[in-house]
Every structure is written in C-alpha cells, then in structure tokens.
Amino acid sequence: MEQVIGLIGFGEAGSTFARAGDWAAAAHIFDVKTDDAATRDAMLARYVEAGVPAADNLADALNGVSLIMSLVTADQALAVAQAAAPLIAPGALYCDLNSVAPQTKLAAAQAIEAAGGYYVDVAVMAPVDPARLNVPLLLSGARAGEAEGRLQALGFAKTRVVGEAVGRASSIKMIRSVMIKGIEALTAECVLAASAADVLDEVLASLDASERPRPWDVRADYNLDRMLVHGLRRAAEMEEVVKTLEGLGTGAAMTRGTVERQRAIGALGVKVPPEGLGAKMDAIVNRKVEEFSLRHSPEGGKPAPAFAIVESLGHGSPPSRE
C-alpha cells in the first residue's frame, strides 16, 4: 500500500480494517482513548497487537496525509470532523464512515470543506466482523468516485458510488436500519414476553408457519446476540435514525422504541453471550431481576412478577456513556 492514510478511531472497525489491510507501513492512527489515563494503556496494547504505529495526537495523525478515514462513535462523529478540519492538508479526502444521520454528515462536510478538504459520505452496510474488507460500502459526495478508487487501493472489495450529494449514502443506511435494528428489538420484546408467559414454543412455531426463510428460534438467537454485544452502540446509531426520520417528517415512534430496547439490553453488560436462545433469555432476565426487585419489590419481600421484570427491559434509565 503506497498511499498514506490518517485513521481516526481504533475501535472494532478501525482495528479490523487496519489488520485486514496490513496498513502498518502507511497509516497514521489516533484514538482519543490514548489521551485518557484510564484507557491509554489498553489502547497502546491494541496498537501493539495490531502491529500499527500510534500517533501522539490528532494533528500528528493527519499531518501530510491525503486520505482520512473517520471511524469513531456516532455521538463523536461531528465533533471529530470539526476538530480535524483545521488540521487537514488542502485537498485531502475525508471519508466519514460513521453511522450518523445525513444532517450530521452535512454539518461535518461543511466543517471539512470550509477548511479546504473534500468530504465523502461513506455508509458501512454490514457488520465489519467477519466481513472485514469485504464489507459493502456506499459512497456519496462530489469526490465519491475518487474516494472509491482510493478505498479500493486499500483493499476494500465491495464499494459503490450512489450519488454526488453528501447525505445520500447515510440516508440509505439510516432508513434501512429502521427495519434491521427494529426487527431485532421487536424480536427481543416478542421472545422475552413469550417466555414469561410460557408460550415461547407456540409463538415461534406460529411465526415459522407464517414465514420461513429460516427458523425463528435461530433468528431470535442471532438478534439477541447482536443486541447483547452491540446494543449500546446500536442505540446511539438508532438515535441518528430517529433524527433522520424526524428530518423527513415521517415520524419515528417505532424507532424511538428500538433505541430504548437496544440500549436496555446492551447495558446489561453481557460481553460474551451464552450459546442458545434460552440461555440468552435467561441471561437477560437474570441480569435485571436483582436490580428490578430492589426497586419494585411488592410488600412482604416477594419477588416482582416476571412480566414486570421483562417489561422493565424497555424502560430503564439510559446508561452513562463510557
């Protein structure tokens, strides 16, 4: 890889891409967690494990590079673009791969382009792991074609330009997420309630009878796994989807519920979900039982009803961000 890139963010996506593309020789990488004493050692260890160099600060990461990739958390995407803008080289391509609303990307584009850079909206359309560099990417923006060639040179195999307007690629991803992550949240609500009512097998069989691309127990197991592992991140992304829908004026009532459900299950802290649908549901309910019972135990100290505990999974307080 001959081109030099600046990579902002070294979480799951950034580290996966860097390893898969063997970017060690030509990547300037910075993650804000290296500035925090509480997380610095862990981040430095991640750099060493991946075999990549770490920049001391954002300015060093962007110094002299002509291609920048932003892969940070959804709530930091705009702030990072604004911080990067005065540091980028004139004419540099700023590829924003973050899962945020088109309005957010338009605001980020204004900052980058006012500073003399070129902003490209990039939507990552599937989980980064295990797809890695085969993950589908949609690109939009005036320089999307140029960015596509640069990303292909880095090893990305499934890229497609969808237009010249910043916000088009992210609109596709955000609106698709209404269905994808909404189905996950509805799945969780359905199977947890069915289990609490002791009718899970009947409900799943009924769903199988009406729709059979794959058994619903398999689908439910997969959906709960995604929420347990990635629920907090997905909730943040779905907040951007709410913003997208509100901007379109079409309403976002169901999607707000998806935010709540994704966040509640992701906040349970089950980092390695157990195998099997039943075990996952047990883990979800058991994590909530003690907390809920302390807050809502009926008089006499009897346990709170299972229905009430399951219902609480959609109405907990938002967790603090780490």
C-alpha positions as CSV (number, residue, x, y, z in Angstrom):
1,M,0.0,0.0,0.0
2,E,1.7,3.2,-1.2
3,Q,-0.7,5.8,-0.1
4,V,-0.5,7.3,3.4
5,I,-3.8,7.4,5.3
6,G,-4.9,9.0,8.5
7,L,-7.2,6.8,10.6
8,I,-9.2,8.4,13.3
9,G,-10.6,5.9,15.8
10,F,-9.2,2.5,16.6
11,G,-12.2,0.6,17.9
12,E,-13.6,-2.6,16.4
13,A,-14.0,-1.2,12.9
14,G,-10.7,0.7,12.7
15,S,-8.6,-2.1,14.1
16,T,-10.3,-4.7,12.0
17,F,-9.7,-2.8,8.8
18,A,-6.1,-2.0,9.7
19,R,-5.3,-5.6,10.4
20,A,-7.1,-6.9,7.3
21,G,-5.4,-4.4,5.0
22,D,-2.0,-4.6,6.6
23,W,-1.9,-0.9,6.9
24,A,1.0,-0.8,9.4
25,A,3.5,0.7,7.0
26,A,1.5,3.6,5.8
27,A,-1.1,4.5,8.5
28,H,-1.1,7.4,10.9
29,I,-3.6,6.3,13.6
30,F,-5.1,8.2,16.5
31,D,-7.8,7.3,19.0
32,V,-8.9,9.7,21.7
33,K,-8.7,7.0,24.3
34,T,-4.9,7.3,24.2
35,D,-5.4,10.8,25.8
36,D,-7.3,9.3,28.7
37,A,-5.1,7.9,31.5
38,A,-7.8,5.3,32.3
39,T,-7.8,3.8,28.8
40,R,-4.3,4.8,27.4
41,D,-2.5,1.5,28.3
42,A,-5.3,-0.6,26.8
43,M,-5.2,1.4,23.6
44,L,-1.4,1.2,23.3
45,A,-1.7,-2.5,23.8
46,R,-4.2,-2.7,21.0
47,Y,-1.9,-0.8,18.7
48,V,1.0,-3.2,19.5
49,E,-1.2,-6.2,19.0
50,A,-2.3,-5.0,15.6
51,G,1.3,-4.0,14.7
52,V,0.4,-0.4,13.8
53,P,2.0,2.9,14.8
54,A,0.1,5.2,17.1
55,A,0.1,9.0,16.6
56,D,0.6,11.0,19.8
57,N,-2.3,13.3,18.9
58,L,-4.8,14.1,16.1
59,A,-2.5,16.7,14.4
60,D,0.2,14.1,14.1
61,A,-2.2,11.6,12.6
62,L,-3.4,14.0,9.9
63,N,0.0,15.6,9.2
64,G,0.6,15.4,5.4
65,V,-2.0,12.7,4.7
66,S,-4.2,13.0,1.7
67,L,-6.8,10.3,2.7
68,I,-8.5,10.4,6.1
69,M,-10.9,7.8,7.5
70,S,-13.1,8.6,10.5
71,L,-14.3,5.6,12.4
72,V,-15.5,6.9,15.8
73,T,-18.6,6.5,17.9
74,A,-21.8,8.1,16.4
75,D,-22.0,10.7,19.1
76,Q,-18.5,11.9,18.4
77,A,-18.5,12.0,14.6
78,L,-19.3,15.7,14.1
79,A,-17.0,16.8,16.9
80,V,-14.1,14.8,15.4
81,A,-14.7,16.3,11.9
82,Q,-14.8,19.8,13.4
83,A,-11.6,19.1,15.3
84,A,-9.9,17.6,12.3
85,A,-10.9,20.4,9.8
86,P,-8.1,22.9,10.7
87,L,-5.5,20.1,10.7
88,I,-6.1,18.6,7.3
89,A,-4.0,19.2,4.2
90,P,-5.6,21.2,1.4
91,G,-7.4,18.8,-1.0
92,A,-7.4,15.9,1.4
93,L,-10.2,13.4,1.2
94,Y,-12.1,13.0,4.4
95,C,-14.1,9.7,4.3
96,D,-16.7,9.7,7.1
97,L,-17.6,6.0,7.7
98,N,-19.6,6.7,10.9
99,S,-23.2,5.6,11.4
100,V,-24.9,9.0,11.7
101,A,-27.8,10.9,10.3
102,P,-27.4,12.7,6.9
103,Q,-27.9,16.0,8.8
104,T,-24.9,15.2,10.9
105,K,-22.8,14.3,7.8
106,L,-23.8,17.6,6.1
107,A,-22.7,19.5,9.2
108,A,-19.4,17.6,9.2
109,A,-19.0,18.2,5.5
110,Q,-19.4,22.0,6.0
111,A,-16.5,22.0,8.5
112,I,-14.2,19.9,6.3
113,E,-14.8,21.7,3.1
114,A,-14.6,25.2,4.7
115,A,-11.1,24.2,5.6
116,G,-10.1,23.1,2.1
117,G,-10.7,19.4,2.3
118,Y,-13.1,17.2,0.4
119,Y,-15.8,15.3,2.4
120,V,-17.1,11.9,1.4
121,D,-20.1,10.3,3.0
122,V,-19.4,6.5,3.4
123,A,-22.1,4.1,4.7
124,V,-20.9,0.8,6.1
125,M,-23.7,-1.6,5.2
126,A,-22.9,-4.7,7.2
127,P,-21.1,-5.8,10.3
128,V,-17.4,-5.2,10.0
129,D,-16.5,-8.6,11.5
130,P,-16.3,-11.1,9.9
131,A,-16.6,-9.3,6.5
132,R,-13.6,-7.1,7.1
133,L,-12.5,-5.5,3.8
134,N,-15.4,-7.3,2.0
135,V,-17.9,-5.2,3.9
136,P,-20.2,-3.3,1.5
137,L,-19.6,0.4,1.4
138,L,-21.8,3.0,-0.2
139,L,-20.2,6.4,-1.1
140,S,-21.7,9.8,-1.9
141,G,-20.3,13.2,-2.4
142,A,-18.7,15.3,-5.1
143,R,-15.4,13.3,-4.8
144,A,-17.0,9.9,-4.1
145,G,-15.6,8.5,-7.3
146,E,-12.1,9.5,-6.4
147,A,-12.6,8.2,-2.8
148,E,-13.8,4.9,-4.2
149,G,-10.6,4.3,-6.1
150,R,-8.5,5.2,-3.0
151,L,-10.5,2.8,-0.8
152,Q,-10.3,0.0,-3.4
153,A,-6.5,0.5,-3.4
154,L,-6.6,-0.1,0.4
155,G,-8.3,-3.4,-0.2
156,F,-12.0,-2.6,0.1
157,A,-13.7,-5.0,-2.3
158,K,-17.3,-4.0,-2.3
159,T,-17.7,-0.3,-2.9
160,R,-20.4,1.6,-4.8
161,V,-21.0,5.2,-5.5
162,V,-24.6,6.2,-5.0
163,G,-24.6,9.9,-5.9
164,E,-22.9,13.2,-5.6
165,A,-24.8,14.5,-2.6
166,V,-23.4,14.2,0.9
167,G,-26.1,12.5,2.9
168,R,-27.4,10.2,0.3
169,A,-25.3,7.2,1.4
170,S,-26.1,7.8,5.0
171,S,-29.8,8.1,4.3
172,I,-29.8,4.7,2.7
173,K,-28.1,3.2,5.8
174,M,-30.2,5.1,8.3
175,I,-33.6,4.2,6.7
176,R,-32.5,0.6,6.2
177,S,-31.7,0.5,9.9
178,V,-35.3,1.2,10.8
179,M,-36.1,-2.3,9.5
180,I,-32.9,-4.2,10.5
181,K,-32.5,-3.0,14.1
182,G,-36.2,-2.6,14.6
183,I,-36.7,-6.3,13.8
184,E,-34.0,-7.1,16.4
185,A,-35.7,-5.0,19.0
186,L,-39.2,-6.4,18.2
187,T,-37.7,-9.9,18.3
188,A,-36.4,-9.3,21.8
189,E,-39.7,-7.9,23.0
190,C,-41.6,-10.8,21.5
191,V,-39.5,-13.8,22.7
192,L,-39.0,-12.4,26.2
193,A,-42.7,-11.9,26.7
194,A,-43.5,-15.3,25.2
195,S,-41.0,-16.9,27.5
196,A,-42.5,-15.1,30.5
197,A,-46.0,-16.4,29.5
198,D,-44.6,-19.9,28.9
199,V,-45.8,-19.9,25.3
200,L,-42.4,-19.4,23.6
201,D,-42.6,-22.7,21.6
202,E,-46.1,-21.9,20.3
203,V,-45.2,-18.4,19.3
204,L,-42.1,-19.4,17.5
205,A,-44.0,-22.3,15.7
206,S,-46.7,-19.8,14.6
207,L,-44.1,-17.5,13.2
208,D,-42.4,-20.3,11.4
209,A,-45.7,-21.3,9.8
210,S,-46.3,-17.8,8.5
211,E,-42.7,-17.0,7.3
212,R,-39.9,-19.5,6.8
213,P,-36.7,-18.0,5.4
214,R,-35.0,-19.6,8.5
215,P,-36.4,-20.9,11.8
216,W,-37.4,-18.2,14.2
217,D,-35.5,-19.7,17.1
218,V,-32.3,-19.3,15.0
219,R,-33.3,-15.8,14.0
220,A,-34.2,-14.8,17.6
221,D,-30.9,-16.3,18.9
222,Y,-28.9,-14.2,16.4
223,N,-30.9,-11.0,17.1
224,L,-30.4,-11.2,20.8
225,D,-26.7,-11.9,20.4
226,R,-26.3,-8.7,18.3
227,M,-28.2,-6.7,20.9
228,L,-26.3,-8.1,23.9
229,V,-22.9,-7.4,22.3
230,H,-23.6,-4.2,20.4
231,G,-26.8,-2.8,21.9
232,L,-25.3,0.4,23.3
233,R,-23.6,1.3,20.0
234,R,-26.7,0.4,18.0
235,A,-28.8,2.5,20.3
236,A,-26.6,5.5,19.6
237,E,-26.8,4.8,15.9
238,M,-30.6,4.5,16.1
239,E,-30.8,7.9,17.7
240,E,-29.3,9.2,14.5
241,V,-32.0,7.2,12.6
242,V,-34.7,9.0,14.7
243,K,-33.0,12.3,13.7
244,T,-33.2,11.2,10.1
245,L,-36.9,10.3,10.2
246,E,-37.8,13.5,12.1
247,G,-35.9,15.4,9.4
248,L,-38.0,13.7,6.7
249,G,-41.2,14.5,8.7
250,T,-42.4,10.9,8.6
251,G,-42.4,10.2,12.3
252,A,-40.2,7.9,14.4
253,A,-42.4,6.3,17.1
254,M,-41.3,2.7,16.5
255,T,-37.7,3.7,16.1
256,R,-37.7,5.5,19.4
257,G,-38.8,2.2,21.0
258,T,-36.0,0.5,19.1
259,V,-33.5,2.9,20.7
260,E,-34.8,2.1,24.1
261,R,-34.8,-1.6,23.7
262,Q,-31.4,-1.8,22.1
263,R,-29.9,0.4,24.9
264,A,-31.6,-1.5,27.7
265,I,-30.3,-4.9,26.5
266,G,-26.9,-3.6,25.6
267,A,-26.5,-2.0,29.0
268,L,-26.8,-5.4,30.8
269,G,-23.1,-6.0,30.3
270,V,-23.2,-9.5,28.9
271,K,-20.0,-9.2,26.9
272,V,-19.9,-12.8,25.8
273,P,-23.4,-14.1,25.3
274,P,-24.1,-17.7,26.1
275,E,-24.9,-20.2,23.4
276,G,-28.6,-20.8,22.6
277,L,-31.8,-18.7,22.7
278,G,-32.9,-20.0,26.1
279,A,-29.6,-19.2,27.7
280,K,-29.5,-15.7,26.2
281,M,-33.0,-15.0,27.5
282,D,-32.1,-16.3,31.0
283,A,-29.0,-14.1,31.0
284,I,-31.1,-11.1,30.0
285,V,-33.8,-11.7,32.7
286,N,-31.4,-12.7,35.4
287,R,-29.3,-9.5,35.0
288,K,-32.4,-7.5,35.6
289,V,-34.1,-9.5,38.4
290,E,-31.9,-8.2,41.3
291,E,-32.0,-4.6,40.2
292,F,-35.7,-4.6,39.4
293,S,-36.7,-6.4,42.6
294,L,-34.8,-4.0,44.8
295,R,-36.6,-1.1,43.2
296,H,-40.1,-2.6,42.7
297,S,-40.5,-5.5,45.2
298,P,-44.1,-5.7,46.5
299,E,-44.8,-5.5,50.2
300,G,-43.7,-8.6,52.1
301,G,-40.5,-9.0,50.0
302,K,-42.0,-11.3,47.4
303,P,-40.2,-11.3,44.0
304,A,-41.5,-9.0,41.3
305,P,-43.5,-10.8,38.6
306,A,-41.6,-12.0,35.6
307,F,-43.9,-9.9,33.3
308,A,-42.9,-6.8,35.2
309,I,-39.2,-7.6,35.0
310,V,-39.3,-8.3,31.3
311,E,-41.3,-5.0,30.8
312,S,-38.5,-3.1,32.6
313,L,-36.0,-4.1,29.9
314,G,-37.6,-1.4,27.7
315,H,-38.0,1.3,30.3
316,G,-34.7,1.5,32.2
317,S,-32.7,4.7,32.6
318,P,-30.2,5.3,29.8
319,P,-26.8,4.1,30.9
320,S,-23.9,6.6,31.2
321,R,-21.5,6.6,28.2
322,E,-18.1,5.2,28.8
